[in-house]
Amino acid sequence: TLKTLEMLAHHGTLESLLGWAAAPRDVALVMPRVASGAQGLRPVLPDEYAWAEIGRLDPAGHGHCSYDLVPGNAVRLSSRVIRVTANNGSIMTGPGTNTYLVGGGARNVWAVIDPGPALDDHVQAVLAAAPGPITSIFVTHTHKDHSPAALALQAQTGARLHGRIADHAQWQDSTFVPDQALAGGERFELSDDASLRVIHTPGHASNHLCYLLEQEKLLFTGDHVMQSSTVVINPPDGDMRAYLGSLRALLDEPLEWLAPGHGFLMAAPRQALQSIIAHRGRREAKLLLALRELGPSPIEALLPRVYDDVALRLHAMAQRSLTAHLFKLRDEALVGCENGCWALAS
């Protein structure tokens, strides 16, 4: 009943509802998946973030999976992958930053992907979750919710640190100094049955890297792809044109699952990537329409028009991505800025 009411609420008039009902469309035939969490044992429906992960981890429906991301809990995602979520949930980090342990095999050695924020309880939870020695640490990028715990983890394990320095120091973790700087294209044999391939994915940050676990076609996406929202692109280190290019490049990769820096495992990677590209395209179209209708305008006048579907409390962050869209269009010679006002190119 609740889901039916939520569906009806999307339509403002009876005519709209009947038009939607009569239109041809694909209908997914699904059954609820049972899982546990703060509300106890309950059915989980396809529009919930945990849906795909529950199907992967509990295909028989025993109900032992969780529909909540609980900080500090070690979740075994496969024989090669363990996830531990940091207790740093916020408007920017969603349920918290995910740290992944990857490896195993006959030697039972492990790598850490994204050690997370410098929280001692998180570091201890990661160490406790590792079934064997941690020999390497990989960082997707150096924003302060992803890399600062590398220092403490390295101090306690002696692990070798891998990553990339950002082109711009603003908003970055200044403590990050990799033992091996990565350019993209490198391949690491973590164990006899787990190999990582490095993919440089600039956009959210100039130094952003994704890591492909080849045996599972599972991509650790950091902030390149997030589950609950689109990521902020914040110039000068953030670059919208580079971000869209990185997303399109991933469409050519052999992917079956995404492991985001914030959220549950995501199925249908190609659909997720195409959805983000389409979303950014619609946002850009709204920006061009606003410039056409308003004429030369400061960014403060464009913001409420282009992000009219975003809560006012999020507009400060939205303005960063709006700036990135404007810079992209400027670099493509479609818009220009004079005296603080943006306008369509003549």
C-alpha positions in Angstrom: 0.0 0.0 0.0 2.8 2.4 0.9 4.6 1.8 -2.4 1.3 2.3 -4.3 0.7 5.6 -2.6 4.3 6.7 -3.3 3.8 5.9 -7.0 0.5 7.8 -7.1 2.1 10.8 -5.4 4.3 11.3 -8.5 1.3 12.4 -10.5 -0.4 15.7 -9.9 -3.6 14.9 -11.8 -5.8 11.9 -12.7 -5.0 12.5 -16.4 -1.3 12.3 -15.7 -1.7 9.0 -13.8 -3.9 7.4 -16.5 -1.5 8.6 -19.2 1.4 6.9 -17.4 -0.7 3.7 -16.9 -1.6 3.5 -20.5 1.9 4.1 -21.9 4.0 1.1 -23.0 6.8 0.3 -20.7 9.0 -2.5 -19.4 7.7 -4.0 -16.1 10.3 -5.8 -13.9 8.9 -8.8 -12.2 10.6 -8.9 -8.8 10.1 -10.5 -5.4 11.1 -8.7 -2.2 14.3 -9.7 -0.6 14.5 -10.3 3.1 17.2 -8.7 5.2 17.8 -7.4 8.7 18.7 -3.9 10.2 17.5 -1.2 12.5 13.8 -2.0 11.8 14.4 -5.8 12.3 13.8 -8.4 9.7 11.8 -7.0 6.8 11.3 -7.2 3.0 13.6 -5.0 0.9 12.3 -3.7 -2.4 14.1 -2.9 -5.7 14.2 0.9 -5.2 16.2 0.5 -2.0 20.0 0.9 -2.2 20.7 -2.5 -0.6 18.6 -4.5 -3.0 21.3 -5.6 -5.5 23.9 -6.5 -2.8 21.4 -8.6 -0.8 20.7 -10.6 -4.0 24.4 -11.2 -4.5 25.2 -12.2 -0.9 22.0 -14.0 0.0 20.5 -15.5 -3.2 18.6 -18.2 -1.2 16.8 -15.5 0.9 17.9 -16.6 4.4 17.7 -13.0 5.7 21.2 -12.8 7.1 22.2 -9.7 5.1 21.8 -6.1 6.3 19.9 -3.3 4.6 21.9 -0.8 6.8 25.5 0.2 6.5 26.7 -0.1 10.1 30.0 1.6 10.9 32.7 -0.7 12.0 31.0 -3.9 10.8 33.1 -6.1 8.5 30.9 -7.3 5.6 32.2 -10.2 3.5 31.3 -9.3 -0.1 33.1 -12.3 -1.6 36.0 -14.6 -0.9 38.3 -11.8 -2.1 36.5 -8.6 -0.7 35.6 -7.3 2.7 34.0 -3.9 3.4 34.3 -1.8 6.5 32.3 1.5 6.7 33.7 4.5 8.6 31.6 6.3 11.2 31.8 9.6 9.3 28.3 9.8 7.8 27.2 13.3 6.7 25.5 15.2 4.0 28.7 14.9 1.9 29.6 11.3 2.7 26.2 9.7 2.9 26.3 6.6 5.2 30.1 7.0 5.6 33.2 6.2 3.7 33.8 2.5 2.6 37.2 0.9 3.1 37.7 -2.3 1.2 40.1 -5.2 2.0 41.0 -7.1 -1.2 43.1 -10.3 -1.5 43.2 -13.6 0.2 44.3 -16.7 -1.7 46.8 -19.2 -0.6 49.2 -16.6 0.9 46.2 -14.8 2.7 47.7 -11.3 2.1 45.5 -8.3 1.8 45.4 -4.8 0.3 43.3 -1.9 1.6 41.5 0.4 -0.9 40.6 3.8 0.5 41.7 3.7 4.2 39.2 6.5 5.0 39.2 9.3 7.5 41.8 9.6 10.3 39.5 8.0 13.0 41.2 5.6 15.4 38.1 3.4 15.8 37.9 3.0 12.0 41.6 2.1 11.7 41.2 -0.5 14.4 38.1 -1.9 12.7 40.0 -2.3 9.4 42.9 -4.0 11.2 40.5 -6.4 13.0 38.6 -7.2 9.8 41.8 -8.3 7.9 42.0 -12.1 7.9 45.8 -11.8 7.2 48.6 -9.3 6.9 47.9 -6.0 5.1 50.8 -5.5 2.6 49.6 -2.6 0.4 47.3 0.4 0.6 45.6 2.0 -2.5 43.9 5.4 -2.5 41.3 6.5 -5.0 41.9 10.2 -4.3 43.1 12.4 -1.5 39.9 14.1 -0.3 39.9 14.0 3.5 37.3 11.3 3.9 39.3 8.8 1.8 43.0 8.9 2.4 44.1 10.3 5.9 43.9 7.0 7.7 46.7 5.7 5.4 49.3 7.1 7.8 48.0 5.1 10.8 47.5 2.0 8.8 50.9 2.2 7.2 52.5 2.8 10.6 50.9 -0.4 12.1 51.3 -2.7 9.1 54.3 -1.4 7.1 52.1 -1.6 4.0 53.3 0.1 0.8 51.2 3.1 -0.2 49.9 3.7 -3.7 48.1 6.6 -5.2 48.5 9.9 -7.0 49.0 13.5 -5.9 46.3 16.0 -6.9 47.1 18.9 -9.3 45.7 21.4 -6.8 46.2 21.4 -3.0 42.8 22.9 -2.0 40.6 20.4 -0.1 43.3 17.7 -0.3 44.9 15.5 2.4 48.3 17.1 2.7 49.7 14.1 4.7 49.4 11.8 1.7 52.8 10.8 0.2 52.7 7.6 -1.9 55.5 5.1 -2.0 54.5 4.5 -5.6 52.8 7.2 -7.7 50.2 5.7 -10.1 49.4 7.0 -13.6 46.8 4.5 -14.6 47.3 1.3 -16.4 49.3 -0.5 -13.7 48.4 -4.0 -12.7 49.0 -5.5 -9.2 48.9 -9.2 -8.3 47.5 -9.0 -4.8 47.4 -12.8 -4.4 47.4 -15.9 -6.5 43.7 -15.2 -7.3 43.2 -11.4 -7.0 44.6 -8.8 -9.4 43.9 -5.1 -9.5 44.1 -2.9 -12.6 44.5 0.9 -12.1 42.3 3.2 -14.2 42.9 7.0 -14.0 39.4 8.7 -13.8 39.9 12.4 -13.4 36.9 14.7 -12.9 35.8 14.6 -9.3 39.5 15.1 -8.5 42.5 15.4 -10.8 44.1 12.4 -9.1 41.1 10.2 -9.0 41.8 6.5 -9.6 39.4 3.5 -9.9 40.6 -0.1 -9.3 39.3 -3.1 -11.2 39.3 -6.4 -9.5 39.7 -8.4 -12.7 38.5 -11.8 -11.4 35.1 -10.4 -10.4 34.8 -7.6 -12.9 34.2 -5.4 -9.8 35.2 -1.8 -10.0 36.1 0.1 -6.8 34.9 3.6 -7.8 35.8 5.9 -4.9 33.7 9.0 -5.6 33.7 8.6 -9.3 30.3 6.8 -9.0 28.3 7.2 -5.8 25.1 5.4 -5.0 22.8 7.9 -3.3 23.6 11.0 -5.2 25.7 12.5 -8.0 29.2 13.7 -6.9 30.2 17.3 -6.5 32.6 18.6 -9.2 34.6 21.4 -7.5 37.0 23.4 -9.7 39.9 24.0 -10.0 40.8 20.4 -9.1 37.4 19.1 -10.2 36.8 19.2 -14.0 33.4 18.5 -15.5 34.7 17.8 -19.0 37.3 15.4 -17.7 34.6 13.7 -15.5 32.3 13.0 -18.4 35.2 11.7 -20.4 36.2 9.4 -17.6 32.6 8.1 -17.3 32.4 7.4 -21.0 35.8 5.6 -21.0 34.5 3.2 -18.3 31.7 2.1 -20.7 34.4 0.2 -22.6 35.5 -1.7 -19.5 34.3 -5.3 -18.7 32.3 -4.4 -15.6 29.7 -6.4 -13.7 29.6 -4.7 -10.3 30.5 -1.4 -8.8 31.9 -1.0 -5.2 31.4 2.7 -4.4 33.2 4.8 -1.8 29.8 5.5 -0.3 26.9 3.0 -0.4 26.2 -0.7 -1.1 27.4 -2.8 -4.1 25.8 -1.7 -7.3 24.7 -4.0 -10.1 24.3 -3.0 -13.8 27.4 -0.7 -14.1 26.7 0.3 -17.6 23.2 1.5 -16.7 24.6 3.4 -13.7 27.3 5.2 -15.8 24.9 6.1 -18.6 22.4 7.4 -16.0 25.1 9.8 -14.6 26.1 11.0 -18.1 22.4 11.6 -19.0 21.9 13.5 -15.7 24.8 15.8 -16.3 23.5 16.3 -19.9 20.1 17.4 -18.6 21.7 19.7 -16.1 23.8 21.3 -18.8 20.7 21.7 -21.0 18.9 23.5 -18.1 21.9 25.8 -17.8 21.9 26.7 -21.5 18.1 27.3 -21.4 18.5 29.6 -18.4 21.2 31.6 -20.1 19.0 31.9 -23.2 16.0 33.1 -21.2 17.8 35.3 -18.7 20.6 36.8 -20.8 23.9 37.7 -19.2 23.7 36.6 -15.5 25.8 36.1 -12.5 26.1 32.5 -11.2 23.9 33.5 -8.2 21.0 34.1 -10.6 21.6 30.9 -12.6 21.8 28.6 -9.5 18.0 28.6 -8.5 17.0 28.1 -12.1 19.4 25.3 -12.9 19.1 23.5 -9.5 15.4 24.2 -8.9 15.0 20.5 -8.1 17.6 20.6 -5.3 16.9 21.6 -1.7 18.1 25.1 -0.8 20.4 23.8 1.9 22.4 22.0 -0.8 22.7 25.0 -3.1 26.2 26.0 -1.8 27.5 22.6 -2.9 25.4 22.7 -6.1 27.1 26.0 -7.0 30.5 24.2 -7.2 29.1 21.8 -9.8 27.4 24.7 -11.6 30.7 26.4 -11.9 32.2 23.3 -13.3 29.5 23.1 -16.0 30.1 26.8 -16.9 33.9 26.2 -17.2 33.2 23.2 -19.4 30.9 25.2 -21.7 33.5 28.1 -21.7 36.2 25.7 -22.8 33.9 24.5 -25.6 33.4 28.2 -26.6 29.7 27.9 -26.0 29.5 30.5 -23.2 31.7 33.4 -21.9 32.0 35.5 -18.8 32.4 39.3 -18.6 32.3 41.4 -15.4 31.1 38.4 -13.4 28.1 37.7 -15.7 27.8 34.5 -17.8 26.3 34.6 -21.3 25.9 32.4 -24.4 28.6 32.9 -27.0 27.6 35.1 -29.8 
